[in-house]
């Protein structure tokens, strides 16, 4: 059954209004008609079975048949802090980590990032674009939420944000002792996890020193060095397997 996302204000006791670009997709691409059923999600973990009542050029009205908590959301909240990569790699990262169950994605400005975005207008354009990609991937994978793509952060802001998580770590190619499994099994009843993935050129020494001095652990992912666009989804998959909902 097709799935669409709406904001809470579009849902009343018995009806749902879709007035986004999904109107065209429903009426002209899927060619759905009055009486057809779709799944609508509020982006907060609740799914609605709904039946199309009326189709207008810019609005579709649906009647709610039933509602239930989404069964596709993991039991932990995971946030990826991703150093800004080259070209379209960020789009790939957002798409794949959304499919795997990420909750939040934070673009991070690090000294060795090849791409530099230095004004708020360009940052907003990127974030708006990435948020749409997250929504599209959430629809495709049957998610109960749309992961949030946050505004860009610096390394200092990431360190401050790290205090909010039950577990927080940084995969680092120069780490030789502490493993990801060791970190993931170090605490019980973990509800939130955050991790930082570095850029193509790796972390600058001053950045890793800041992380270590703040008490943030670095971990090894094994003998092979992963690309920045591979590392995030690999760490997320391993995290979900160890303490999430992948069995």
C-alpha atoms as a printed R data frame, in Angstrom:
    type eleno elety resid chain resno       x      y       z
1   ATOM     1    CA   UNK     A     1   0.000  0.000   0.000
2   ATOM     2    CA   UNK     A     2   1.415  3.441  -0.912
3   ATOM     3    CA   UNK     A     3   2.701  5.471   2.047
4   ATOM     4    CA   UNK     A     4   2.751  9.249   2.456
5   ATOM     5    CA   UNK     A     5   3.831 11.673   5.172
6   ATOM     6    CA   UNK     A     6   1.890 14.672   6.471
7   ATOM     7    CA   UNK     A     7   2.410 17.050   9.369
8   ATOM     8    CA   UNK     A     8   0.274 16.802  12.511
9   ATOM     9    CA   UNK     A     9  -1.784 19.855  11.599
10  ATOM    10    CA   UNK     A    10  -3.152 18.007   8.537
11  ATOM    11    CA   UNK     A    11  -4.749 15.312  10.713
12  ATOM    12    CA   UNK     A    12  -8.060 15.706  12.539
13  ATOM    13    CA   UNK     A    13 -10.137 13.133  14.412
14  ATOM    14    CA   UNK     A    14 -11.514 11.497  11.287
15  ATOM    15    CA   UNK     A    15  -9.838 13.070   8.269
16  ATOM    16    CA   UNK     A    16  -6.441 13.768   6.715
17  ATOM    17    CA   UNK     A    17  -5.567 16.449   4.184
18  ATOM    18    CA   UNK     A    18  -2.732 15.961   1.686
19  ATOM    19    CA   UNK     A    19  -1.851 19.227  -0.039
20  ATOM    20    CA   UNK     A    20   1.810 18.712  -0.899
21  ATOM    21    CA   UNK     A    21   3.478 17.580  -4.124
22  ATOM    22    CA   UNK     A    22   2.124 14.131  -3.256
23  ATOM    23    CA   UNK     A    23  -1.220 15.244  -4.711
24  ATOM    24    CA   UNK     A    24   0.223 14.957  -8.209
25  ATOM    25    CA   UNK     A    25   1.917 11.649  -7.411
26  ATOM    26    CA   UNK     A    26  -1.298 10.141  -6.063
27  ATOM    27    CA   UNK     A    27  -3.635 11.371  -8.803
28  ATOM    28    CA   UNK     A    28  -1.445 11.359 -11.918
29  ATOM    29    CA   UNK     A    29   1.360  8.880 -11.285
30  ATOM    30    CA   UNK     A    30  -0.335  6.221  -9.157
31  ATOM    31    CA   UNK     A    31  -3.732  7.116 -10.665
32  ATOM    32    CA   UNK     A    32  -5.546  6.398  -7.416
33  ATOM    33    CA   UNK     A    33  -9.224  7.249  -7.181
34  ATOM    34    CA   UNK     A    34 -11.960  7.802  -4.633
35  ATOM    35    CA   UNK     A    35 -12.312  4.714  -2.467
36  ATOM    36    CA   UNK     A    36  -8.690  3.612  -2.822
37  ATOM    37    CA   UNK     A    37  -6.709  3.031   0.365
38  ATOM    38    CA   UNK     A    38  -3.313  4.456   1.311
39  ATOM    39    CA   UNK     A    39  -1.129  4.596   4.397
40  ATOM    40    CA   UNK     A    40  -0.434  8.034   5.844
41  ATOM    41    CA   UNK     A    41   2.161  8.666   8.539
42  ATOM    42    CA   UNK     A    42   2.406 11.698  10.804
43  ATOM    43    CA   UNK     A    43   6.204 11.481  10.881
44  ATOM    44    CA   UNK     A    44   6.075 10.890  14.641
45  ATOM    45    CA   UNK     A    45   5.615  7.129  14.604
46  ATOM    46    CA   UNK     A    46   1.865  6.738  13.988
47  ATOM    47    CA   UNK     A    47   0.487  5.168  10.795
48  ATOM    48    CA   UNK     A    48  -3.027  5.780   9.515
49  ATOM    49    CA   UNK     A    49  -4.947  3.499   7.165
50  ATOM    50    CA   UNK     A    50  -6.970  5.980   5.133
51  ATOM    51    CA   UNK     A    51  -9.419  5.939   2.240
52  ATOM    52    CA   UNK     A    52  -9.511  8.618  -0.436
53  ATOM    53    CA   UNK     A    53 -12.690 10.684  -0.220
54  ATOM    54    CA   UNK     A    54 -12.129 13.542  -2.666
55  ATOM    55    CA   UNK     A    55  -9.390 14.476  -5.119
56  ATOM    56    CA   UNK     A    56  -8.998 18.138  -6.040
57  ATOM    57    CA   UNK     A    57  -6.247 19.749  -8.176
58  ATOM    58    CA   UNK     A    58  -4.253 20.858  -5.132
59  ATOM    59    CA   UNK     A    59  -5.715 18.842  -2.290
60  ATOM    60    CA   UNK     A    60  -6.767 15.310  -1.415
61  ATOM    61    CA   UNK     A    61  -9.134 14.538   1.462
62  ATOM    62    CA   UNK     A    62  -8.965 11.130   3.121
63  ATOM    63    CA   UNK     A    63 -11.100  9.432   5.745
64  ATOM    64    CA   UNK     A    64  -9.242  7.662   8.557
65  ATOM    65    CA   UNK     A    65 -10.102  3.959   8.759
66  ATOM    66    CA   UNK     A    66  -7.720  3.013  11.567
67  ATOM    67    CA   UNK     A    67  -4.544  4.155  13.282
68  ATOM    68    CA   UNK     A    68  -1.666  2.298  14.883
69  ATOM    69    CA   UNK     A    69   1.884  2.774  16.071
70  ATOM    70    CA   UNK     A    70   4.411  2.188  13.313
71  ATOM    71    CA   UNK     A    71   6.146 -1.160  13.689
72  ATOM    72    CA   UNK     A    72   9.116 -0.192  11.539
73  ATOM    73    CA   UNK     A    73  10.946  2.109  13.960
74  ATOM    74    CA   UNK     A    74  13.983  0.857  15.912
75  ATOM    75    CA   UNK     A    75  14.016  0.806  19.699
76  ATOM    76    CA   UNK     A    76  17.005  3.152  19.868
77  ATOM    77    CA   UNK     A    77  17.561  6.668  18.566
78  ATOM    78    CA   UNK     A    78  20.734  6.970  16.474
79  ATOM    79    CA   UNK     A    79  22.232 10.236  15.245
80  ATOM    80    CA   UNK     A    80  24.883 10.428  12.546
81  ATOM    81    CA   UNK     A    81  27.251 13.404  12.629
82  ATOM    82    CA   UNK     A    82  28.594 13.332   9.078
83  ATOM    83    CA   UNK     A    83  31.551 15.422   7.928
84  ATOM    84    CA   UNK     A    84  30.563 17.146   4.705
85  ATOM    85    CA   UNK     A    85  31.630 14.924   1.777
86  ATOM    86    CA   UNK     A    86  32.186 15.675  -1.899
87  ATOM    87    CA   UNK     A    87  29.526 15.900  -4.618
88  ATOM    88    CA   UNK     A    88  26.409 13.769  -4.202
89  ATOM    89    CA   UNK     A    89  27.838 11.497  -1.496
90  ATOM    90    CA   UNK     A    90  25.761 13.171   1.211
91  ATOM    91    CA   UNK     A    91  22.588 12.314  -0.672
92  ATOM    92    CA   UNK     A    92  23.643  8.668  -0.806
93  ATOM    93    CA   UNK     A    93  24.528  8.675   2.903
94  ATOM    94    CA   UNK     A    94  21.152 10.155   3.870
95  ATOM    95    CA   UNK     A    95  19.248  7.709   1.698
96  ATOM    96    CA   UNK     A    96  20.991  4.584   2.954
97  ATOM    97    CA   UNK     A    97  21.109  5.491   6.636
98  ATOM    98    CA   UNK     A    98  17.418  6.389   6.488
99  ATOM    99    CA   UNK     A    99  16.691  2.925   5.133
100 ATOM   100    CA   UNK     A   100  18.690  1.405   7.999
101 ATOM   101    CA   UNK     A   101  16.861  3.329  10.727
102 ATOM   102    CA   UNK     A   102  18.757  6.567  11.449
103 ATOM   103    CA   UNK     A   103  16.826  9.152  13.478
104 ATOM   104    CA   UNK     A   104  18.885 12.292  12.872
105 ATOM   105    CA   UNK     A   105  21.644 13.428  10.521
106 ATOM   106    CA   UNK     A   106  23.898 16.375  11.305
107 ATOM   107    CA   UNK     A   107  26.265 17.771   8.643
108 ATOM   108    CA   UNK     A   108  29.584 18.702  10.236
109 ATOM   109    CA   UNK     A   109  32.234 21.189   9.093
110 ATOM   110    CA   UNK     A   110  35.706 19.787   9.715
111 ATOM   111    CA   UNK     A   111  39.041 21.203   8.634
112 ATOM   112    CA   UNK     A   112  39.731 18.545   5.993
113 ATOM   113    CA   UNK     A   113  36.315 18.669   4.342
114 ATOM   114    CA   UNK     A   114  36.906 19.200   0.621
115 ATOM   115    CA   UNK     A   115  33.555 20.934   0.165
116 ATOM   116    CA   UNK     A   116  33.243 24.309   1.886
117 ATOM   117    CA   UNK     A   117  29.851 25.961   2.389
118 ATOM   118    CA   UNK     A   118  30.328 29.254   4.147
119 ATOM   119    CA   UNK     A   119  27.030 31.101   3.939
120 ATOM   120    CA   UNK     A   120  23.657 30.401   5.515
121 ATOM   121    CA   UNK     A   121  21.710 30.689   2.273
122 ATOM   122    CA   UNK     A   122  23.653 27.877   0.605
123 ATOM   123    CA   UNK     A   123  23.485 25.799   3.773
124 ATOM   124    CA   UNK     A   124  19.697 26.120   3.870
125 ATOM   125    CA   UNK     A   125  19.396 25.040   0.229
126 ATOM   126    CA   UNK     A   126  21.457 21.956   0.961
127 ATOM   127    CA   UNK     A   127  19.496 21.080   4.086
128 ATOM   128    CA   UNK     A   128  16.146 21.521   2.307
129 ATOM   129    CA   UNK     A   129  17.356 19.238  -0.486
130 ATOM   130    CA   UNK     A   130  18.671 16.629   1.948
131 ATOM   131    CA   UNK     A   131  15.453 16.703   3.983
132 ATOM   132    CA   UNK     A   132  13.460 15.837   0.852
133 ATOM   133    CA   UNK     A   133  15.803 12.927   0.186
134 ATOM   134    CA   UNK     A   134  15.279 11.699   3.750
135 ATOM   135    CA   UNK     A   135  11.507 11.883   3.283
136 ATOM   136    CA   UNK     A   136  11.658 10.003  -0.014
137 ATOM   137    CA   UNK     A   137  13.814  7.266   1.506
138 ATOM   138    CA   UNK     A   138  11.509  7.076   4.537
139 ATOM   139    CA   UNK     A   139   8.529  6.500   2.231
140 ATOM   140    CA   UNK     A   140  10.359  3.855   0.221
141 ATOM   141    CA   UNK     A   141  11.517  1.931   3.277
142 ATOM   142    CA   UNK     A   142   8.241  2.170   5.200
143 ATOM   143    CA   UNK     A   143   9.604  4.262   8.066
144 ATOM   144    CA   UNK     A   144   7.368  5.655  10.791
145 ATOM   145    CA   UNK     A   145   9.334  8.909  10.994
146 ATOM   146    CA   UNK     A   146  11.245 11.130   8.607
147 ATOM   147    CA   UNK     A   147  14.806 11.538   9.927
148 ATOM   148    CA   UNK     A   148  15.657 15.161  10.681
149 ATOM   149    CA   UNK     A   149  18.547 16.784   8.831
150 ATOM   150    CA   UNK     A   150  19.904 19.468  11.153
151 ATOM   151    CA   UNK     A   151  21.856 22.636  10.494
152 ATOM   152    CA   UNK     A   152  25.619 22.413  10.061
153 ATOM   153    CA   UNK     A   153  27.734 22.045  13.199
154 ATOM   154    CA   UNK     A   154  31.370 22.681  14.062
155 ATOM   155    CA   UNK     A   155  33.528 20.234  16.003
156 ATOM   156    CA   UNK     A   156  33.001 22.261  19.186
157 ATOM   157    CA   UNK     A   157  29.226 22.142  18.756
158 ATOM   158    CA   UNK     A   158  29.390 18.387  18.161
159 ATOM   159    CA   UNK     A   159  31.349 17.908  21.380
160 ATOM   160    CA   UNK     A   160  28.748 19.893  23.318
161 ATOM   161    CA   UNK     A   161  25.916 17.915  21.691
162 ATOM   162    CA   UNK     A   162  27.610 14.607  22.543
163 ATOM   163    CA   UNK     A   163  26.643 15.032  26.202
164 ATOM   164    CA   UNK     A   164  23.006 14.300  25.335
165 ATOM   165    CA   UNK     A   165  23.615 10.671  24.271
166 ATOM   166    CA   UNK     A   166  23.836  7.437  26.236
167 ATOM   167    CA   UNK     A   167  26.664  6.374  23.922
168 ATOM   168    CA   UNK     A   168  28.821  8.597  21.755
169 ATOM   169    CA   UNK     A   169  31.929  7.593  19.808
170 ATOM   170    CA   UNK     A   170  34.065  8.332  16.754
171 ATOM   171    CA   UNK     A   171  35.295  5.674  14.306
172 ATOM   172    CA   UNK     A   172  38.943  6.565  13.655
173 ATOM   173    CA   UNK     A   173  41.445  4.853  11.376
174 ATOM   174    CA   UNK     A   174  44.344  5.438  13.796
175 ATOM   175    CA   UNK     A   175  42.598  3.774  16.733
176 ATOM   176    CA   UNK     A   176  44.043  0.289  17.273
177 ATOM   177    CA   UNK     A   177  42.685 -0.878  20.619
178 ATOM   178    CA   UNK     A   178  39.069 -0.032  21.382
179 ATOM   179    CA   UNK     A   179  36.551 -1.760  19.128
180 ATOM   180    CA   UNK     A   180  33.031 -0.786  18.141
181 ATOM   181    CA   UNK     A   181  31.641 -3.924  19.790
182 ATOM   182    CA   UNK     A   182  33.397 -3.003  23.024
183 ATOM   183    CA   UNK     A   183  31.721  0.425  23.036
184 ATOM   184    CA   UNK     A   184  28.293 -0.892  22.058
185 ATOM   185    CA   UNK     A   185  28.290 -3.481  24.836
186 ATOM   186    CA   UNK     A   186  29.730 -1.199  27.521
187 ATOM   187    CA   UNK     A   187  26.322 -0.048  28.808
188 ATOM   188    CA   UNK     A   188  22.900 -1.589  29.297
189 ATOM   189    CA   UNK     A   189  19.524 -0.061  28.488
190 ATOM   190    CA   UNK     A   190  20.931  2.284  25.834
191 ATOM   191    CA   UNK     A   191  18.270  4.506  24.258
192 ATOM   192    CA   UNK     A   192  20.370  6.987  22.267
193 ATOM   193    CA   UNK     A   193  23.582  6.648  20.255
194 ATOM   194    CA   UNK     A   194  25.588  9.263  18.385
195 ATOM   195    CA   UNK     A   195  28.710  8.906  16.270
196 ATOM   196    CA   UNK     A   196  30.891 11.079  14.029
197 ATOM   197    CA   UNK     A   197  32.142 10.064  10.591
198 ATOM   198    CA   UNK     A   198  35.124 12.016   9.274
199 ATOM   199    CA   UNK     A   199  35.673 13.446   5.779
200 ATOM   200    CA   UNK     A   200  37.576 11.958   2.832
201 ATOM   201    CA   UNK     A   201  40.848 13.312   4.183
202 ATOM   202    CA   UNK     A   202  40.276 12.016   7.695
203 ATOM   203    CA   UNK     A   203  40.288 13.933  10.951
204 ATOM   204    CA   UNK     A   204  42.850 16.619  11.624
205 ATOM   205    CA   UNK     A   205  45.026 15.841  14.652
206 ATOM   206    CA   UNK     A   206  43.727 18.914  16.492
207 ATOM   207    CA   UNK     A   207  40.172 17.601  16.087
208 ATOM   208    CA   UNK     A   208  40.933 14.163  17.513
209 ATOM   209    CA   UNK     A   209  42.778 15.807  20.392
210 ATOM   210    CA   UNK     A   210  39.662 17.871  21.156
211 ATOM   211    CA   UNK     A   211  37.516 14.747  21.050
212 ATOM   212    CA   UNK     A   212  39.827 12.795  23.348
213 ATOM   213    CA   UNK     A   213  40.215 15.674  25.795
214 ATOM   214    CA   UNK     A   214  36.423 15.858  26.000
215 ATOM   215    CA   UNK     A   215  36.254 12.191  27.008
216 ATOM   216    CA   UNK     A   216  34.870 10.953  23.675
217 ATOM   217    CA   UNK     A   217  36.058  7.482  22.674
218 ATOM   218    CA   UNK     A   218  37.507  6.668  19.270
219 ATOM   219    CA   UNK     A   219  36.959  3.143  17.946
220 ATOM   220    CA   UNK     A   220  38.459  0.936  15.282
221 ATOM   221    CA   UNK     A   221  36.295 -0.615  12.574
222 ATOM   222    CA   UNK     A   222  38.885 -3.254  11.739
223 ATOM   223    CA   UNK     A   223  41.887 -3.572   9.464
224 ATOM   224    CA   UNK     A   224  40.356 -1.950   6.403
225 ATOM   225    CA   UNK     A   225  39.738  1.779   5.973
226 ATOM   226    CA   UNK     A   226  36.189  2.588   4.872
227 ATOM   227    CA   UNK     A   227  35.205  5.481   2.652
228 ATOM   228    CA   UNK     A   228  33.236  8.253   4.304
229 ATOM   229    CA   UNK     A   229  30.100  7.260   2.361
230 ATOM   230    CA   UNK     A   230  30.487  3.622   3.490
231 ATOM   231    CA   UNK     A   231  31.443  4.118   7.123
232 ATOM   232    CA   UNK     A   232  28.197  5.690   8.326
233 ATOM   233    CA   UNK     A   233  25.893  2.983   7.023
234 ATOM   234    CA   UNK     A   234  28.309  0.255   8.154
235 ATOM   235    CA   UNK     A   235  28.459  1.613  11.714
236 ATOM   236    CA   UNK     A   236  24.697  2.091  11.786
237 ATOM   237    CA   UNK     A   237  24.051 -1.469  10.599
238 ATOM   238    CA   UNK     A   238  26.428 -2.865  13.242
239 ATOM   239    CA   UNK     A   239  24.828 -0.693  15.927
240 ATOM   240    CA   UNK     A   240  21.343 -1.849  14.970
241 ATOM   241    CA   UNK     A   241  22.495 -5.459  15.010
242 ATOM   242    CA   UNK     A   242  24.132 -5.182  18.434
243 ATOM   243    CA   UNK     A   243  21.623 -3.042  20.353
244 ATOM   244    CA   UNK     A   244  18.857 -2.113  17.900
245 ATOM   245    CA   UNK     A   245  16.206 -4.059  16.017
246 ATOM   246    CA   UNK     A   246  18.198 -6.046  13.441
247 ATOM   247    CA   UNK     A   247  18.409 -9.660  14.615
